[in-house]
């Protein structure tokens, strides 16, 4: 420290010169302020440096965190992209599979529709075929009744139709089944007329006519046993004379046939007698099939009369034929045959709804 700086401080102010010079004091106060400002500035700079350093560490940490998070986000983005690609691939595969499934479903549905249509067609054809068979059975039964009066055949046809309807078991055929049941009961209540059996027996009788012996051809049977006994006991010359006498007796012979009023017929007339008998039997057969009782009885009576007049009644074949004709004469050939109008009407009503769709 020099003398100029110490002097104002150590000595008292004397006179006016010491009181009028304040500069050294101001310079000392200014220096203190400058030092204070410098200290404050230094403190601020230190604090700023510290803050900058702190902020720098925070920025580095933030950058590192940001870089790490960006890297993670990029990794996640890549994974998400890969997953999205896989999902897109899976979606495309699913769409392809879905398309295939839809195509198969459509094909299956079309096949199902075709199968249902085929089943309905087969069911309809089966029902129509069964109905046609039932209708044919009923029509044949009606023809057997009206043309041949064959009650047994008609009854068999109606029973077959009713059994077929029972197996089908469909409600729309209920009216037809009731009509069939009533007609079956009517036919069962009729007396049994065996037209075909009687016709077959008449055919057998007609075929046997040619083998029947005529009454004019009958001969008395000689007693051969007595003749042989007498011839065996007689001497030889008597046997010779007896044989000569038998030969002479054969020239003219009169004998009893045992048939009274036997008609003598020429060979051609005998043929016509047999043919007339056949015609009578054929006429009886036709009358029976036509259910003409009057003509049937007339022809059978004429046939029986011809048998008694022209044929040997003691012959077993003639006796058997006579018995057969009498049984046929007693048989009933005509009954009141009912018609199947109710069943035919039920068939017609069922046939009309089937015919409308085809039109």
C-alpha angles and dihedrals in degrees: 000000000000130000097259092059094047099045103073092048102048101044127059120249110263125189125343097304094072095047097049100056110077097153098101091056092049091048090052093050091046092052091052092051090048091052090048092049089047090051091048091048090048090049091049090048091049091047090047090048090049091048090047090050091048091046090047091055090047091049091049090049090046091048091048090048091046092048090047092048091046089051090048090046090049090048090048089046090052090047090047090048090049090047090047089051090049090046090049090049091047089047091051090047089047090049090050091047090045090051090050090048091048090050091049090045091051090047091047091049091049090048090048090050090048091048092048090049090048092047092049090047092049091045091049091046091047091050092045091048091049091047090049091052091049091048091049091050092051093047092049090049090051091050092049090053098045100038107029101015086228100162094175094055091045091050091051091051094049093047091051091051091049091049090051091051090049091054091049091050097191121157095222090067094056094103092049091050091051091050091048092050092052093048091047090053090050092052093046089055093057121098113258112257113184098203095163094046091051090047090052091051090050089052090053091049092050091050092051096052094088091057096053116108118236121235093239090058093059116117131195110245113239121229095253094169093058092046092050092048093051091045093051093052097045124088120258097260090051091051090052092049091047093053091049090050091050090052091051091049091055090065091072119019131179119181141158115249097191091235116112119216094001109182114237109224134184116236093258091048091052088056091053091047089058092045092049089052089051091050091052091051092047089050090052090051093050091047090051092052089047090048090236100151096180096054090042093056093044093053093046092050090050091049092050090049091052091050092052094045105042107021132068106261094199093062112104093227092053091046092050092048091049091052091049093050092049090052090049089048090055093048119101114241102173129059132160100266113205120220126234094234095136094051093044090051091051089051091050092052091051092047095055097065089048092052096050099068092050091057 
